[in-house]
Amino acid sequence: MASKSAAVAKRYSRALWLLGRTVEEAEAWVGSLESFAKALESSKDLQHLIQSPAFTLEQKTKVVDSILEAQKTPEALKNFLKTVLTAGRMPAINEIVEAYRQRTLESRHSLEAIVETAFPLAEPSLKKLTSHLEKICGKKLTVKVKIVPDLLAGLRVKVGGKTLDFTFTAQLNKLERWLHQAQA
């Protein structure tokens, strides 16, 4: 995230946070925001409409409103997203969603961990990994598993701005560095 868009995302996520009434409502809003961001990301035509000066704000608002209606987005969140559109900040929607998700997790004294693996993890393995990571971090974790076939074997964990890399490739790179140091 670039520093300017990070600052924008932080401001907008804070404003949205102040609109929410409860943590449960905030968590529901994260889902609605993600749905909207996915709809925007998956449609090149929609992206063109949002970013093009050839369309009026009224035309853009109509289209966005119809998407939000179809997704049954809560009224306060609709108004927020229309404000984002009016301010020309829709290109930063993914960063805003991420900043809001992080703010929601922080309110629960929780972190998000993304576990990248070449193959799906069995439920007992995922529970054991989650428990171990929670002990290390000292916080409750929301774990998302992302399948990355290029990893071949092992896993990579991203949590709290840190990356723990236990992939086969990382181990080979470590071995290669060790061999180069031994030769020097």
C-alpha positions as CSV (number, residue, x, y, z in Angstrom):
1,M,0.0,0.0,0.0
2,A,1.5,3.3,-1.0
3,S,1.7,5.9,1.7
4,K,-0.8,8.3,0.2
5,S,-3.4,5.6,-0.4
6,A,-2.6,4.1,3.1
7,A,-3.4,7.5,4.7
8,V,-6.6,7.8,2.7
9,A,-7.6,4.2,3.6
10,K,-6.9,4.9,7.3
11,R,-9.0,8.1,7.3
12,Y,-11.9,6.5,5.5
13,S,-11.8,3.3,7.7
14,R,-11.8,5.5,10.8
15,A,-14.8,7.5,9.6
16,L,-16.6,4.2,8.8
17,W,-15.7,2.8,12.2
18,L,-17.2,5.9,13.8
19,L,-20.5,5.2,11.9
20,G,-20.8,1.7,13.3
21,R,-22.7,0.9,16.4
22,T,-21.3,-2.4,17.5
23,V,-18.4,-4.7,16.7
24,E,-20.8,-7.3,15.4
25,E,-22.2,-4.7,13.0
26,A,-18.6,-3.8,11.9
27,E,-17.8,-7.4,11.2
28,A,-21.0,-7.7,9.0
29,W,-19.9,-4.5,7.2
30,V,-16.5,-6.0,6.4
31,G,-18.4,-8.7,4.5
32,S,-20.5,-6.2,2.6
33,L,-17.4,-4.1,1.8
34,E,-15.6,-7.2,0.5
35,S,-18.5,-8.1,-1.7
36,F,-18.7,-4.7,-3.2
37,A,-14.9,-4.5,-3.7
38,K,-15.0,-8.0,-5.4
39,A,-17.8,-6.8,-7.7
40,L,-15.8,-3.7,-8.6
41,E,-12.6,-5.7,-9.1
42,S,-14.2,-8.4,-11.3
43,S,-15.8,-6.0,-13.8
44,K,-13.5,-4.0,-16.1
45,D,-16.6,-2.2,-17.4
46,L,-17.5,-1.1,-13.8
47,Q,-13.9,0.0,-13.2
48,H,-14.0,2.0,-16.4
49,L,-17.3,3.7,-15.5
50,I,-16.1,4.6,-12.0
51,Q,-12.8,6.1,-13.2
52,S,-13.9,7.7,-16.5
53,P,-14.7,11.4,-16.6
54,A,-17.0,10.7,-19.5
55,F,-19.7,9.6,-17.0
56,T,-21.4,12.0,-14.6
57,L,-21.4,11.5,-10.9
58,E,-25.2,10.9,-11.1
59,Q,-24.6,8.0,-13.6
60,K,-21.9,6.5,-11.5
61,T,-24.0,6.8,-8.4
62,K,-27.0,5.1,-10.1
63,V,-24.8,2.1,-11.0
64,V,-23.2,1.8,-7.6
65,D,-26.5,2.2,-5.9
66,S,-28.0,-0.7,-8.0
67,I,-25.1,-2.9,-7.0
68,L,-25.5,-2.0,-3.3
69,E,-29.2,-2.7,-3.5
70,A,-28.6,-6.1,-5.1
71,Q,-26.2,-7.0,-2.4
72,K,-28.6,-5.8,0.3
73,T,-26.0,-3.4,1.7
74,P,-27.0,-1.6,5.0
75,E,-28.1,2.0,4.5
76,A,-25.3,3.6,6.5
77,L,-22.8,1.6,4.5
78,K,-24.4,2.6,1.2
79,N,-24.1,6.3,2.2
80,F,-20.5,5.8,3.1
81,L,-19.7,4.1,-0.2
82,K,-21.5,6.9,-2.1
83,T,-19.4,9.4,-0.2
84,V,-16.2,7.5,-1.3
85,L,-17.5,7.6,-4.9
86,T,-18.3,11.3,-4.7
87,A,-14.9,12.1,-3.2
88,G,-13.2,10.2,-6.1
89,R,-11.7,7.7,-3.7
90,M,-13.2,4.5,-5.2
91,P,-9.8,3.4,-6.7
92,A,-8.6,3.0,-3.1
93,I,-11.6,0.8,-2.1
94,N,-9.5,-2.3,-1.5
95,E,-7.1,-0.4,0.8
96,I,-10.1,1.0,2.6
97,V,-11.6,-2.4,3.1
98,E,-8.3,-3.8,4.4
99,A,-7.8,-0.9,6.8
100,Y,-11.4,-1.3,8.1
101,R,-10.9,-5.1,8.5
102,Q,-7.8,-4.5,10.5
103,R,-9.5,-1.9,12.6
104,T,-12.3,-4.4,13.3
105,L,-9.9,-7.2,14.2
106,E,-8.0,-4.8,16.5
107,S,-11.2,-4.0,18.3
108,R,-11.5,-7.6,19.2
109,H,-7.8,-7.7,20.2
110,S,-7.3,-10.1,17.3
111,L,-5.0,-10.3,14.3
112,E,-5.5,-11.8,10.8
113,A,-3.1,-14.5,9.8
114,I,-2.8,-15.6,6.1
115,V,-1.4,-19.1,5.8
116,E,-0.1,-19.8,2.3
117,T,0.3,-23.5,1.4
118,A,0.6,-25.6,-1.7
119,F,-2.2,-28.0,-0.6
120,P,-5.3,-27.6,1.6
121,L,-4.6,-28.2,5.4
122,A,-6.5,-30.8,7.3
123,E,-8.8,-29.3,10.0
124,P,-6.8,-30.8,12.9
125,S,-3.5,-29.4,11.4
126,L,-5.0,-26.0,10.9
127,K,-6.3,-25.9,14.5
128,K,-2.9,-26.9,15.9
129,L,-1.2,-24.3,13.7
130,T,-3.7,-21.6,14.8
131,S,-3.2,-22.5,18.5
132,H,0.6,-22.4,18.1
133,L,0.5,-19.0,16.3
134,E,-1.9,-17.5,18.9
135,K,0.6,-18.5,21.6
136,I,3.5,-16.9,19.7
137,C,1.5,-13.7,18.9
138,G,-0.3,-13.5,22.3
139,K,-3.5,-12.6,20.5
140,K,-6.6,-14.4,19.0
141,L,-6.1,-15.0,15.3
142,T,-8.5,-15.1,12.4
143,V,-6.7,-17.5,10.0
144,K,-7.3,-17.5,6.3
145,V,-5.8,-20.3,4.2
146,K,-4.6,-19.4,0.7
147,I,-3.6,-22.2,-1.7
148,V,-0.5,-21.2,-3.7
149,P,0.5,-24.2,-5.9
150,D,3.9,-22.6,-6.7
151,L,5.1,-23.2,-3.1
152,L,5.5,-26.9,-3.8
153,A,5.7,-27.8,-0.1
154,G,5.7,-26.2,3.3
155,L,3.8,-23.0,4.3
156,R,4.2,-19.3,4.6
157,V,2.5,-17.4,7.4
158,K,1.8,-13.7,7.2
159,V,0.7,-12.2,10.5
160,G,1.0,-8.7,12.1
161,G,3.2,-7.4,9.3
162,K,5.7,-10.3,9.6
163,T,6.2,-13.3,7.4
164,L,7.3,-16.7,8.6
165,D,8.5,-18.7,5.6
166,F,8.7,-22.4,6.1
167,T,8.4,-23.3,2.4
168,F,10.6,-25.7,0.6
169,T,12.0,-22.9,-1.6
170,A,12.9,-20.9,1.5
171,Q,14.7,-23.8,3.0
172,L,16.6,-24.4,-0.3
173,N,17.6,-20.7,-0.4
174,K,18.8,-20.9,3.2
175,L,20.9,-24.0,2.4
176,E,22.3,-22.2,-0.6
177,R,23.3,-19.1,1.5
178,W,24.9,-21.4,4.0
179,L,26.9,-23.2,1.3
180,H,28.1,-19.9,-0.1
181,Q,29.2,-18.7,3.3
182,A,31.0,-22.0,3.9
183,Q,32.9,-21.6,0.6
184,A,33.9,-18.0,1.3
